[in-house]
Amino acid sequence: MSWSIDKSKELYSVQQWGLDYFNINDDGEVVVNLMDEAGETIPVSLSKIVKDQDERGRPVPLLIRFRDLLTRRIDSLNQAFIHAMGTSSYQGSYRGVYPIKVNQQQQVIQEICDFGEKYHYGLEAGSKPELLVALAHIKDPEALLICNGYKDQEFIDLALKASKTGINIILVVEMPGEVDAILDRAEALNIKPSLGVRFRLSAKSEGYWAESGGDRSTFGLNATQLIDAVDRLKERDALQYLNLFHYHQGSQLPNIRVIREACLEAVRVYVNLVQEGAPMGILDLGGGLAIDYDGSHTDYISSCNYGLNEYATDLVEIVQNACDSASIPHPTLVTESGRAVVAHYSVLTFNILDVTSFAERNKPEAPEEDDHEMLKSLWEIQERISSVNAHTLQECYNDTLFYRDQIRALFNSGVISLRARAHGEKIYWYTITKIAENLHQLKEVPEALASLEENLISFYYANFSVFQSLPDHWAINQLFPIMPLQRLGEEPTEKAILADITCDCDGKVDQFIDVKGVKKHLSVHKRAPLENYLIGAFLVGAYQETLGDLHNLLGDPHVVSVGIENGEVVYTNEVEGDTVADVLSYVEYDPKTIEKQFLTTAEKAVQNSKITAKERRDLMDTFRATLNGYTYYENT
């Protein structure tokens, strides 16, 4: 049966993890579905975006941002809570808060504040730089600015003073000592603070960040410390300032059950704080709202077994029932959803520079009469692979390994030439490929042959840095949807691992999404010589831009925002990627000094008649062009 677009959609699960945002068009290209001013959906080809930007001087790797997807994620989250509250007659309201740490880029924060204003969407700051960003962007007095993290006097003073401007700032007590620290500064400045407390839940968490919750979690007060904090507030006649209760269960929580359990414990604590005499009014349910990276809709760590509507409905129901039972008002519900808001927003695109294939499907030439007997014996094995049964394939495999090793030993002893060894290697890979291609016909694959196909996986060398652009894959094996951007009407017959250009053995992507678990290869097409074969890594808007490092001094890629205006694709907020000079300055080099130092070397070469004066000029022109060029591979 011939290949089809639908088979590609199924293979890459694009309609599962991509929701209604990403799809494949009839030309076999991945498209993003953007909305125009009238709400009409317009599919835009990602490969066309890459081509357009290349023509404008911004080649891959290219990070593409979609403002439309960000606004639709904010809209979906808020509408889920509005609907849940309306259906159950919940008397409180919902306030979304975006944690700046998830993606601190100015464009992201600006767009969240702009679009989120109609929902009074707020920000969460956990450091002094983040507090400054939040203060500069929040204009809505009904939006919350929640201050978490360690707070020195400078942090506290700025937050307290800024609250007098009308910004709704809440200082959250993370550690026992912060109660007096905040109250002392508030008294000194004669400013009434708005306070919150962060509680360390006993409820367990799940996923990569399971240790963010539970008794041993890093931040927050335990039950004893919380009561001590309440008593201290009472002693200082400051319980009246306690308005918010906060907990954080972790990030990317795949199972709705653990979310429900944590919420139940939290609302019980909230009710008790009200009964202690605190005014409260805000219940901050923290982050943890997951996205379905692999499209499986399960409780696997890269997925989630719930959707936005179920998430909102469950939380509203739990809080409402607990508050009704205690006869206290329904609080304003806050979630600090970061990943679920910005992940879809960005797509990393890059091209394949070269390929190393181990599978050999072209039959090699037969050995000559005067070739070594070991080479001839190796050749004879591939001719025996005709009857398909486990015993025959196992025997052929064993013999192939034996003769290959013998040929290598003969080369090391100086008996045969490098050319003869290369001929033997080609016969070996052809035979191994032939054996692997017959394994699927066996009812039961012998253990020794089970990993044979993995050994034939090709390396596709990709023009990007894992450490810079997909750091969570390297650090914690986070899975991201990755797929070719074009030729999806053709069957992808090759299996590949993506190796980046950092010259580091860890610089690779060797785990890929699969609805049945994790695949050790990406299905790709056979790359034609000089073909600009494009790959996209999706759902990278959360954390990846923030956590990236300068391994091999590969810097930030080019960035462009794509939208629709008057039915046409428009490019805005184009940001140039780091130049070589940029990244050198990040690690304490002065580009001008480096140029002068090398100029001295070049001039000495002229004086010693190693190069001419004209060659020195050409060399320095090349040096300066490289200094001001892109850190990634460029086609010139």
TORVEXFI-137704 format. One line per field, with one value per residue (C-alpha): residue in three letters; residue number from 1; x, y, z. Coordinates in steps of 0.001 Angstrom, whole numbers, plus 524288, in hexadecimal, padded with zeros to 5 digits. Each point is the difference from the previous one (the first is absolute). Layout:
BEGIN
gutor	[ALA	...]
dodo	[NUM	...]
u	[X	...]
v	[Y	...]
w	[Z	...]
***
This chain:
BEGIN
gutor	[MET	SER	TRP	SER	ILE	ASP	LYS	SER	LYS	GLU	LEU	TYR	SER	VAL	GLN	GLN	TRP	GLY	LEU	ASP	TYR	PHE	ASN	ILE	ASN	ASP	ASP	GLY	GLU	VAL	VAL	VAL	ASN	LEU	MET	ASP	GLU	ALA	GLY	GLU	THR	ILE	PRO	VAL	SER	LEU	SER	LYS	ILE	VAL	LYS	ASP	GLN	ASP	GLU	ARG	GLY	ARG	PRO	VAL	PRO	LEU	LEU	ILE	ARG	PHE	ARG	ASP	LEU	LEU	THR	ARG	ARG	ILE	ASP	SER	LEU	ASN	GLN	ALA	PHE	ILE	HIS	ALA	MET	GLY	THR	SER	SER	TYR	GLN	GLY	SER	TYR	ARG	GLY	VAL	TYR	PRO	ILE	LYS	VAL	ASN	GLN	GLN	GLN	GLN	VAL	ILE	GLN	GLU	ILE	CYS	ASP	PHE	GLY	GLU	LYS	TYR	HIS	TYR	GLY	LEU	GLU	ALA	GLY	SER	LYS	PRO	GLU	LEU	LEU	VAL	ALA	LEU	ALA	HIS	ILE	LYS	ASP	PRO	GLU	ALA	LEU	LEU	ILE	CYS	ASN	GLY	TYR	LYS	ASP	GLN	GLU	PHE	ILE	ASP	LEU	ALA	LEU	LYS	ALA	SER	LYS	THR	GLY	ILE	ASN	ILE	ILE	LEU	VAL	VAL	GLU	MET	PRO	GLY	GLU	VAL	ASP	ALA	ILE	LEU	ASP	ARG	ALA	GLU	ALA	LEU	ASN	ILE	LYS	PRO	SER	LEU	GLY	VAL	ARG	PHE	ARG	LEU	SER	ALA	LYS	SER	GLU	GLY	TYR	TRP	ALA	GLU	SER	GLY	GLY	ASP	ARG	SER	THR	PHE	GLY	LEU	ASN	ALA	THR	GLN	LEU	ILE	ASP	ALA	VAL	ASP	ARG	LEU	LYS	GLU	ARG	ASP	ALA	LEU	GLN	TYR	LEU	ASN	LEU	PHE	HIS	TYR	HIS	GLN	GLY	SER	GLN	LEU	PRO	ASN	ILE	ARG	VAL	ILE	ARG	GLU	ALA	CYS	LEU	GLU	ALA	VAL	ARG	VAL	TYR	VAL	ASN	LEU	VAL	GLN	GLU	GLY	ALA	PRO	MET	GLY	ILE	LEU	ASP	LEU	GLY	GLY	GLY	LEU	ALA	ILE	ASP	TYR	ASP	GLY	SER	HIS	THR	ASP	TYR	ILE	SER	SER	CYS	ASN	TYR	GLY	LEU	ASN	GLU	TYR	ALA	THR	ASP	LEU	VAL	GLU	ILE	VAL	GLN	ASN	ALA	CYS	ASP	SER	ALA	SER	ILE	PRO	HIS	PRO	THR	LEU	VAL	THR	GLU	SER	GLY	ARG	ALA	VAL	VAL	ALA	HIS	TYR	SER	VAL	LEU	THR	PHE	ASN	ILE	LEU	ASP	VAL	THR	SER	PHE	ALA	GLU	ARG	ASN	LYS	PRO	GLU	ALA	PRO	GLU	GLU	ASP	ASP	HIS	GLU	MET	LEU	LYS	SER	LEU	TRP	GLU	ILE	GLN	GLU	ARG	ILE	SER	SER	VAL	ASN	ALA	HIS	THR	LEU	GLN	GLU	CYS	TYR	ASN	ASP	THR	LEU	PHE	TYR	ARG	ASP	GLN	ILE	ARG	ALA	LEU	PHE	ASN	SER	GLY	VAL	ILE	SER	LEU	ARG	ALA	ARG	ALA	HIS	GLY	GLU	LYS	ILE	TYR	TRP	TYR	THR	ILE	THR	LYS	ILE	ALA	GLU	ASN	LEU	HIS	GLN	LEU	LYS	GLU	VAL	PRO	GLU	ALA	LEU	ALA	SER	LEU	GLU	GLU	ASN	LEU	ILE	SER	PHE	TYR	TYR	ALA	ASN	PHE	SER	VAL	PHE	GLN	SER	LEU	PRO	ASP	HIS	TRP	ALA	ILE	ASN	GLN	LEU	PHE	PRO	ILE	MET	PRO	LEU	GLN	ARG	LEU	GLY	GLU	GLU	PRO	THR	GLU	LYS	ALA	ILE	LEU	ALA	ASP	ILE	THR	CYS	ASP	CYS	ASP	GLY	LYS	VAL	ASP	GLN	PHE	ILE	ASP	VAL	LYS	GLY	VAL	LYS	LYS	HIS	LEU	SER	VAL	HIS	LYS	ARG	ALA	PRO	LEU	GLU	ASN	TYR	LEU	ILE	GLY	ALA	PHE	LEU	VAL	GLY	ALA	TYR	GLN	GLU	THR	LEU	GLY	ASP	LEU	HIS	ASN	LEU	LEU	GLY	ASP	PRO	HIS	VAL	VAL	SER	VAL	GLY	ILE	GLU	ASN	GLY	GLU	VAL	VAL	TYR	THR	ASN	GLU	VAL	GLU	GLY	ASP	THR	VAL	ALA	ASP	VAL	LEU	SER	TYR	VAL	GLU	TYR	ASP	PRO	LYS	THR	ILE	GLU	LYS	GLN	PHE	LEU	THR	THR	ALA	GLU	LYS	ALA	VAL	GLN	ASN	SER	LYS	ILE	THR	ALA	LYS	GLU	ARG	ARG	ASP	LEU	MET	ASP	THR	PHE	ARG	ALA	THR	LEU	ASN	GLY	TYR	THR	TYR	TYR	GLU	ASN	THR]
dodo	[1	2	3	4	5	6	7	8	9	10	11	12	13	14	15	16	17	18	19	20	21	22	23	24	25	26	27	28	29	30	31	32	33	34	35	36	37	38	39	40	41	42	43	44	45	46	47	48	49	50	51	52	53	54	55	56	57	58	59	60	61	62	63	64	65	66	67	68	69	70	71	72	73	74	75	76	77	78	79	80	81	82	83	84	85	86	87	88	89	90	91	92	93	94	95	96	97	98	99	100	101	102	103	104	105	106	107	108	109	110	111	112	113	114	115	116	117	118	119	120	121	122	123	124	125	126	127	128	129	130	131	132	133	134	135	136	137	138	139	140	141	142	143	144	145	146	147	148	149	150	151	152	153	154	155	156	157	158	159	160	161	162	163	164	165	166	167	168	169	170	171	172	173	174	175	176	177	178	179	180	181	182	183	184	185	186	187	188	189	190	191	192	193	194	195	196	197	198	199	200	201	202	203	204	205	206	207	208	209	210	211	212	213	214	215	216	217	218	219	220	221	222	223	224	225	226	227	228	229	230	231	232	233	234	235	236	237	238	239	240	241	242	243	244	245	246	247	248	249	250	251	252	253	254	255	256	257	258	259	260	261	262	263	264	265	266	267	268	269	270	271	272	273	274	275	276	277	278	279	280	281	282	283	284	285	286	287	288	289	290	291	292	293	294	295	296	297	298	299	300	301	302	303	304	305	306	307	308	309	310	311	312	313	314	315	316	317	318	319	320	321	322	323	324	325	326	327	328	329	330	331	332	333	334	335	336	337	338	339	340	341	342	343	344	345	346	347	348	349	350	351	352	353	354	355	356	357	358	359	360	361	362	363	364	365	366	367	368	369	370	371	372	373	374	375	376	377	378	379	380	381	382	383	384	385	386	387	388	389	390	391	392	393	394	395	396	397	398	399	400	401	402	403	404	405	406	407	408	409	410	411	412	413	414	415	416	417	418	419	420	421	422	423	424	425	426	427	428	429	430	431	432	433	434	435	436	437	438	439	440	441	442	443	444	445	446	447	448	449	450	451	452	453	454	455	456	457	458	459	460	461	462	463	464	465	466	467	468	469	470	471	472	473	474	475	476	477	478	479	480	481	482	483	484	485	486	487	488	489	490	491	492	493	494	495	496	497	498	499	500	501	502	503	504	505	506	507	508	509	510	511	512	513	514	515	516	517	518	519	520	521	522	523	524	525	526	527	528	529	530	531	532	533	534	535	536	537	538	539	540	541	542	543	544	545	546	547	548	549	550	551	552	553	554	555	556	557	558	559	560	561	562	563	564	565	566	567	568	569	570	571	572	573	574	575	576	577	578	579	580	581	582	583	584	585	586	587	588	589	590	591	592	593	594	595	596	597	598	599	600	601	602	603	604	605	606	607	608	609	610	611	612	613	614	615	616	617	618	619	620	621	622	623	624	625	626	627	628	629	630	631	632	633	634	635	636]
u	[80000	8055F	8037D	7F69D	7FEFD	7F71F	80A7D	809B0	7F634	7FE9F	80E9A	803AB	7F366	7FF57	7F162	80125	80AF7	7FD66	7F1B5	7F9C8	80C45	80898	7FCF5	8050C	7FAB2	7FD71	80D9D	80617	80481	7FE03	7F73C	7FC4A	7F1D0	7FFA0	7F3DC	7FD8B	7F896	7F2F2	802FF	8024B	80A80	80B0C	809FE	80DF7	80AEB	80B9D	8096B	7FB3C	80299	80DC7	80226	7FAC6	808DC	80BC5	7FDBE	7FF95	80D3C	7FBAE	80378	7FD5B	800C9	7F428	7F6D8	7F252	7F632	7F15A	7F918	7F2FC	802BF	803E6	7F37F	7F7D0	80663	7FD16	7F22E	7FDE6	80511	7F791	7F3FC	8018E	7FF31	7F545	7F7DE	8029E	7FC7B	7F3DA	7FB26	80171	7FBBC	80D4B	7FFBC	80E4A	807E9	80C1C	80CE2	80AD8	80DFA	80B89	80CFA	80A45	80A81	7F980	803C9	80505	80148	7FAB5	7F711	7F9B3	7FD6A	7FAE5	7F687	7FB05	7FD3F	7F9E1	7F6B1	7FDFB	7FB33	7F1ED	80136	807EC	80B47	80B72	80E3F	80809	80DB9	80A05	80BCE	80369	801F6	7F2E4	7F995	8052E	7FAB2	7F2B5	7FF38	80325	7F596	7F440	7F676	7F350	7FCF3	7F7B4	80B1F	80826	80EAB	803D1	80D9C	80609	80DFB	80A71	7FDF8	80A69	7FD29	8019A	7F5F3	7F66B	80196	7FDCF	7F3DB	7FA2D	802B5	7FAF0	7F356	7FC9F	7FEE6	7F40C	80695	7FA21	80C7B	7FFD0	80C3E	7FFB8	806AF	808A4	80829	7FD11	80937	7F91A	7F454	807BF	80899	7F43D	7F8A0	80BFA	801B9	7F16C	7FFE8	80C47	7FA0E	7F25F	7FA1D	7F5BD	8049D	7F7E6	80519	7FF31	80583	80572	7FD03	807B4	7F5DE	8013B	7F8F3	80934	80301	8037D	8082E	80D9B	7FE06	7F9B6	8090B	7FA3C	7F4D8	7FF1F	805F2	80DD7	7FD13	8097D	7F718	7F492	7FBFD	7FC0B	7F415	80792	806CC	7F335	7F95E	80BFE	7FEF2	7F18F	802F0	80AED	7F6CF	7F620	80A60	8034F	7F1D1	802A8	7F751	7F716	80A12	7FFB8	7F83B	8059D	802F0	80957	80591	80801	7FF4D	809C8	80076	7F9F5	7F726	7FB29	7F58B	7F395	7FEAE	80BEA	7FB4F	7F2EA	80683	808C8	7F4BA	7F7EE	80AED	80278	7F1EA	7FF22	80B83	7F9E5	7F34F	80786	8072D	7F2EC	7FB6C	80C53	7FB58	807A9	7F81C	805DF	7F7F5	80A00	8039B	80C08	8004B	80D81	80513	80063	7F604	805E4	8001B	7FF78	80D9B	7FE5B	7F18B	7FCF3	7F684	80523	8066D	80D7A	809BA	7FFD2	7F13F	7F3E0	7F37E	7F769	7FCC1	7FDFB	7F16D	8019B	80B0C	7F7F4	7F37F	806B1	806D3	7F3C8	7F7F7	809B4	80174	7F179	7FC2B	809EC	7FC35	7F16F	801E7	8070D	7F678	80AAC	80004	8057C	80DB2	805C8	8072D	80D8D	80859	80E10	7FFAC	80C23	8031B	7F1DC	7FF46	80CA8	80488	7F88A	80469	80D74	80543	80E74	80368	80D09	805A1	807A9	80E10	80480	7FCB4	8078B	7F8C1	80376	7F5BF	80599	7F5B7	8089C	8068A	80EDD	8090B	8041F	80E03	80A41	806C0	80C58	7F8E0	801DC	7F81B	7F9AA	7FA4C	7FAA2	7FA24	7F943	7FA81	7FA36	7F7A8	7F71F	7FD03	7FB10	7F55B	7F4D6	7F7E2	7FA00	800B1	805C7	80A9B	804FE	80033	806A2	80A6A	8025C	80113	809F4	8083C	7FF70	8054D	80AB8	8052E	7FF11	80856	809A8	80164	80275	80A4B	80697	80063	805D6	80A6E	8036E	7FB63	7F581	7FEE2	7F6BB	7F909	7FDA2	7FB1E	7F6A0	7FAD5	7FDBD	7F8E7	7F6DF	7FCDF	7FDD2	7F611	7F911	7FEA6	7FB7D	7F5F3	7FB0F	7FE87	7F8D5	7F67E	7FBCF	7FDAD	7F207	7FC13	803BA	7F5E4	80A36	80CA9	80C0A	8054D	80D19	7F929	7F61E	80886	804D9	7F713	804AC	80DEC	7FBBF	7FA27	80625	8059A	7F9B9	808D8	7F770	8034F	7FCDC	804B5	7F8A0	80628	7FB9C	7F28B	7FB3C	8072A	7F556	801F1	80E56	7FDFB	7F3DD	7FC78	7F41E	7F90E	7FBF3	7F826	80A04	7FD08	803A6	7F974	7FE2F	7FF08	7F5A4	7F881	80B9B	8030F	80B2B	8082F	80BE2	80202	80864	80604	801E4	80DF1	8025A	80C20	80607	80A19	7FB52	7FB4E	7F4AF	7FBFB	7F597	7F188	7FE47	7F2A3	7F398	7F180	7F7C8	7F238	804F7	80B44	80D06	80691	80EBF	7FF4B	7F907	7F9BE	80599	80172	80C3F	806CF	80416	80D86	7FFD7	7F17F	7FBC7	7F8E7	7F8BC	7FC63	7F760	8003C	7F2DB	7FAB1	80CF5	7FA74	80159	80D6C	80840	8036A	802F2	80849	8086D	80EBD	80BC6	805BF	80A41	7FC5E	7F40D	7F6BD	7F1B2	7F9EF	7F8DF	7F215	7F40C	7F1C1	7F5D9	7F209	7F4D7	7FBD5	7F5CB	800CF	80EA9	80B8D	807DC	80D14	8024C	8094E	80B35	80B9F	80D86	8068D	80CCB	80C17	80D2E	803D9	7F3D7	802CF	80E56	7FC1D	7F722	80BE9	80864	80725	80103	7FDFF	80849	80B20	7FF36	800A5	80C04	806C6	7FDF6	803EA	80D2A	80172	7FC75	809A3	80B01	7FCA9	801C0	80D05	80495	7FBAE	7F5FC	7F4FF	7FF65	7FA39	7F462	7FE0F	80061	7F509	7F7DF	80290	7FBBC	7F3CD	7FC7E	80302	7F718	7F522	8007D	7FFF8	7F386	7F9B3	7F5E0	80514	7F917	802E7	7FD9D	7FECD	80898]
v	[80000	80D6E	80A3B	80B1F	80CC1	7F952	7F5EA	80AD9	8066D	7F31E	7FD1A	80D19	80162	80DFA	80192	7FAEA	8088E	80ADB	80162	808AD	80857	7F771	7F6E1	7FAFD	805B1	7F924	803B7	7F806	80BEB	802C4	80BC9	80888	80431	80E7D	80860	80CCD	80B9F	7F9DE	7F340	7F895	7F57A	80167	7F4E2	804D4	7F70E	7FF86	7FCAB	80C24	80836	7FA7B	802D7	80DE2	802C9	7FA21	80938	80B2E	7FC24	7F7F0	7F1DA	7F443	7FCF5	808AB	80117	80356	805F3	800BD	80AC5	7FA4A	7F315	806FF	807E5	7F3FE	7F881	80B1D	800B3	7F145	7FF91	80B45	7FB3B	7F286	805EB	80993	7F4D1	7F731	80AC8	803C4	7F210	7FD88	80DA2	8026A	80D46	8036A	80382	7FB3B	80720	7FA63	8033D	7FD6C	7FC1A	80842	7F57D	7F724	8091D	80D79	80544	80DD8	7FCC9	7F4EF	80853	80B64	7F799	7F90A	80D06	805D2	7F500	7FB99	80D4B	7FCA0	7F4C0	80804	7F6B2	801FD	7FC5A	7F87D	804A3	7F80C	80909	80E69	80049	7F95C	80991	80B60	7F9D9	7FDE8	80DD8	8057F	7F812	7FEDF	80B3A	7F9AC	80280	7F3A2	7F766	7F958	8013E	7F4A3	8009E	7F2CA	7FBEE	80580	80E4C	808FE	80DA7	8061A	7F69E	80247	80ECE	800C0	7F772	807B2	80D47	7FBB8	7FB52	80E3F	8024E	7F752	7F36E	7F46F	7FA5C	7F46A	7FC28	7F157	7FB01	7F49A	7FE98	80260	80B91	80780	8036E	80953	8047D	80497	805B5	80774	8069B	80282	806FD	8079C	804A1	801A1	7F76F	7F59C	7F370	7F5DB	7F2C3	7F1F8	7F36A	7F484	7F2B4	7F374	7F5A8	7F205	7FB78	7F90A	804AA	7F8EB	801F1	805A5	809EA	7F704	80515	80DA3	7FB54	7F7ED	80157	80138	80AA5	80B52	80BB0	80340	7FEA6	7F331	7FF22	80394	80B7F	804CC	80061	806D6	80A0C	8021F	801C9	8098A	807DE	80055	8049C	80B2E	80316	7FCCE	7F43B	809A1	800BA	7F168	7FEDD	7F4B8	7F1A7	7F9D3	7F2A6	7FAA2	7F1AC	7FFAB	8018A	7F7AA	7F7DB	7F4D3	7FA3E	8073E	7F773	805F1	80DA7	7FD55	7FA75	80BE0	80976	7F90D	80140	80E27	80472	7F9AA	8084B	80BF8	7FDC3	7FEE1	80CBA	806D6	7F9C1	80525	80DB0	80325	8073E	7F7DA	80093	7FA6A	7F1B5	7FE88	7F228	801BD	7FA17	7F232	80085	7F6A1	7FF8B	7F3CE	7FF83	7F26D	80084	7F37C	80651	7F73B	801EA	7FDE9	80A8C	80661	8001C	8028C	7F85B	80C21	80C43	80E40	7FE93	7F43D	806C9	80C34	7F8A0	7F723	80B20	80863	7F488	7FC78	80DF8	802CB	7F3C9	8028F	80E3E	7FD1B	7F5AF	80A01	80AF6	8092B	80831	7FA3F	8058C	8059D	7F4AE	8024E	7F6E1	802B7	7F8A3	802BC	7F415	7FE2C	80E30	801CF	7F280	8002C	80DE9	7FC9F	7F68E	7FDAF	7FD66	7FB27	7F8E8	7F378	80238	7F22A	7F1BE	7F430	7F394	7F2A8	7F877	7FBB2	7FC5F	800AD	7F2EB	80162	7FA7F	7F1EE	7FD88	7FD98	7F2E8	804A9	80636	7FA1D	7F3DF	806B9	80A29	7F568	7F8C9	80C66	801E7	7F25D	80284	809F6	7F63C	7F63F	8093D	7FA66	7F73D	80810	7F959	8039B	7F59C	80425	80E78	7FDB7	7F790	80A0C	80AAF	7F869	7FCEF	80E1F	80507	7F5BD	802EC	80EAC	7FEF1	7F750	809F3	80AD8	7F79E	7FD7C	80E9D	802CE	7F5A7	80653	7F466	8073A	80E08	80AB0	7FEC4	7F18C	802D2	80A5C	7F60F	7F681	80A51	802D2	7F18B	7FF06	80B2E	7FADC	7F2AA	805AD	80865	7F430	7F846	80B49	80178	7F1DA	800AE	804FE	7F33C	7F812	7FC89	8017B	80799	7F9EC	8082E	80232	805E5	8084A	80C45	7FE1F	80A62	809DE	7FE03	803F9	80D02	80B24	80C9D	80C1D	80B76	80B88	80E6E	80385	7FDFD	7F720	8071F	80D52	7FD0E	7F334	7FFB6	7F834	7F4CE	7FF41	80242	7F804	7F8AD	80895	7FBD5	809DC	7FD90	8001B	7FD76	80386	80C43	7FB6C	7F3F7	7FA50	7FA7F	7F6CC	7F47F	80302	7F3C7	803D0	7FF27	80A9A	805A6	80EBF	8040F	80E81	807C0	80168	7F536	7FA01	7F1F5	804F5	80984	7F788	7FD0B	7F15A	7FED2	80373	8000C	7F413	7FCE4	7F2CA	8056F	80598	7FD89	7FFE4	80571	80A20	7FBA5	80891	80020	7FC78	80D03	80345	805E5	80E9E	7FF6D	80A1A	7F5D5	806F7	7FB06	8067B	7FE70	803E2	80444	8065A	80CDD	7FC3B	800B1	7FCA0	80E11	802E1	7F439	7FF7E	800E6	80360	7F276	80187	80E73	7FDAE	80B27	80358	7FD30	809F8	802AC	80489	801BD	7FC19	804BE	802D9	80DC3	80293	7F1D7	80086	7FA52	80A8B	7FF2F	80846	800BB	7FAB9	7FDD3	7FD4F	7F3FE	80151	8032F	7FA0B	80D0E	7FFAB	7F2BC	80317	80C00	7F76A	7F853	80BF3	801B0	80D55	7FDD7	80C01	7FAD6	7F2AF	8068A	807FD	7F3F9	7F860	80BC8	7FFA4	7F1A6	802D9	80B54	7F78C	7F629	80ADD	8040A	7F1DD	7FECA	7F56E	807F3	80C31	80D00	7FD86	7F283	8067A	80923	7F494	7F849	80B38	8024A	7F1B8	80106	80BEB	7F9CD	7F3EC	80876	8069A	7F3CC	7F65A	7F5CE	7F513	7F9BB	8095C	7FCE7	809C7]
w	[80000	7FC55	80A1C	80303	80781	809D7	802D4	802DC	8091A	8072D	8003B	80606	80830	7FB3D	80231	80DF8	8056A	7F621	803E4	7F5A4	7FEEE	7F73E	7F4BE	7F2EB	7F358	7F30E	7FB40	80B02	807AB	80E75	801CE	80B79	80068	802EA	8016C	7F932	8057B	7FC4D	806FC	7F361	80053	7F63E	7FEDB	7FE5C	7FB80	80956	7F50D	7F8B6	80C1D	80099	7F18F	8014B	80B78	7F939	7F4A1	809CE	8057B	80BB4	7FD21	8089D	80AFC	80181	80B9F	7FB6C	80967	7FE0A	80794	7FBDA	806DF	80C6D	80046	7FD16	80B2A	80981	7FADE	80134	80DF6	8048B	7F8E0	8062F	80DA8	7FC53	7FAA5	80BC8	8098B	7F880	7FF12	80E97	8046B	8062C	80697	7FEC8	7F3E9	7F8ED	7FE4A	7F7B2	803A2	7F705	80674	7F934	80202	7F5E4	7F4E7	80386	7F230	7FF29	7F4AD	807AD	80C09	7F7EF	7F85B	80C25	8068C	7F3C9	7FCC6	80DFF	80443	7FCC2	809B9	809E9	7FD90	80946	801D7	809E0	8036F	8076D	7FF6F	7FF9A	7F134	7FE0E	80964	7F7F5	7F38E	80629	8055B	7F297	7F8F3	8090C	7FDD2	80498	80E7F	8005D	7FB4F	80A76	80189	808BA	805E7	80339	802B5	808F2	80352	8053F	80524	7F292	7FA3B	80B1D	7FFAE	7F163	800A0	80B4A	7F9F4	7F2B1	8062C	802C5	7F14C	7FF68	7FB85	8073E	805E7	80956	8076C	8026C	80C45	7FBEC	80C75	80E66	80100	7F551	808A0	80869	7F4B9	7F828	80B92	804B8	7F2D5	7FEBE	80D24	7FCB3	7F332	805B9	7F54F	8023E	7F96F	7F916	80458	7FBA9	80582	7F8A4	805C4	7FE8F	7FCAA	8049F	7F3A8	7F6B4	7F265	7F368	7F3E0	7FE15	80AD9	80A1F	80AB3	7FE8E	808AA	80C5E	80D74	7FAAA	7F60D	7FFF7	801EC	808BB	80E35	8061E	808DF	80C43	7F997	7FA38	80D4C	8059C	7F503	802EA	80E6D	7FCD0	7F74E	80B09	809A8	7F702	7FCEE	7F1CF	7FD49	7F913	7F4F7	7FCE8	7F360	7F831	8021E	7F63E	7FD34	7F4D1	7FCA5	7F4E7	7F151	7F53C	808CC	7F75C	808DB	803B2	80C08	806C3	7FC5C	80687	80C39	8017A	7FE0A	80A4A	80A10	7FC55	8011E	80D72	8044B	7F9B9	8077B	80CBC	7FD7B	7FE52	80CA2	80697	7FCC3	7F39D	7F5AF	7F4DC	7F376	7F664	7FE53	7F74C	7FA9C	7FA44	7F36C	7FAEF	7F508	7F616	7F145	7F7AF	7F9FB	7FA33	7FCBF	8076F	809C2	80ADD	80D3E	7F9ED	80418	7F28F	7FF1A	8083E	801EB	800C4	7F870	80386	8028A	808D6	80750	80291	80341	809E1	8071F	800A9	80505	80ACB	804E4	7FF4B	8079A	80AC2	80189	7FFDD	80A83	80882	7FC8C	7FB43	7F37F	7F38D	7FDDF	7F3A7	7F9A7	7FA7B	7F7D5	7FC5D	7F32B	7F811	7F7CC	7FBBF	7FB9B	7F858	7FB7A	7F319	7FD82	7FA70	7F5D3	7FD9D	7F1C7	7FACD	7F463	7FE24	7FBC6	7FD7D	8027F	804BE	7FC44	80531	7F885	7F2ED	7F5E5	7F3F8	7FD94	8007C	7F5BF	801E4	80474	7F594	7FE33	806DD	80B90	80D88	80354	80BA0	7F6E7	7F737	80BAA	8047B	7F254	7FFB4	80C34	7F990	7F53C	80A31	804F0	7F820	808D2	80ACC	80D28	80D0D	7FF87	7F2A3	80341	80D02	7F998	7F556	80A1E	8081C	7F409	7FB53	80CE8	8001C	7F257	801E8	80C37	7F8E8	7F514	809E6	806B3	7F2E0	7FD71	80D7F	7FD33	7F30B	7F7E8	7F832	7FB7A	8046A	7F2E5	80280	80DB3	7FAAC	7F62C	80B35	80812	7F4A7	7FE62	80EAD	8005C	7F3F9	80660	80D04	7F8F8	7F898	80CA4	806AE	7F4B7	801C0	80EB0	7FED1	7F998	80C04	80A3B	80A98	7FE60	80694	80B2F	7F959	7F435	8075A	7FFE4	7F224	7FA26	80A11	7FB54	7F25C	803F4	7F84C	80549	7FA1B	80323	80395	7FFB8	80E16	80DEC	8094C	80B7F	7FB19	7FA63	80636	80D18	806E2	7F67F	803AB	80E8C	80357	7F376	7FDD3	7F3A1	7F5B4	7F3A8	7F4FF	7F1BE	7F202	7FAE1	7F20D	7F700	8090C	7F486	7FE57	808CA	8096D	7FDF5	8081D	80EA0	805F4	80C34	7FF54	80316	8020F	7FC2D	80D94	7FE1D	80CD2	80134	80861	7F579	7F9F5	80052	8010D	80666	7F8D6	802E8	7FD28	80464	80492	807E4	7FBA2	7F300	7FE79	7F24D	7F7D5	7F35A	7F53A	7F146	7F8AF	7FE48	7F243	7FE0D	80322	80384	80A14	8082E	80B07	80D85	80A2B	80ECE	805AE	80D45	8039F	80510	80E57	80684	7F407	7FC6A	80E3A	8037B	7F3B6	801C7	7F797	7FDC7	7F540	80062	7F791	8031C	7FED6	7F2B4	7F7C5	80486	7F894	803A5	7F601	7FF46	7F6BA	7FC31	7F595	7FBFF	7FD7C	80757	806EA	806E6	80C13	80B8B	7F7EE	808FF	7FACD	8059C	80756	7F83A	80336	80605	80893	805FC	801E4	807CE	80876	80480	802F4	7F30D	7F99F	7F152	7FCC2	80850	7F977	7F2B5	803EE	80571	7F378	7F7CF	806F6	7FC53	7F1D7	7FF14	8053F	7F55F	7F5E3	805E8	7FFA1	7F1B7	80320	7F9F1	7F7BA	80435	7F71E	8061B	80D54	7FBC2	7FADA	80C6A	808C0	7F7BF	801FA	80E90	8017D	7F7F5	808A3	80C32	7FB7A	7FA6F	80519	8098B	7F887	7F2E8	7F4BC	7F18D	7F8ED]
***
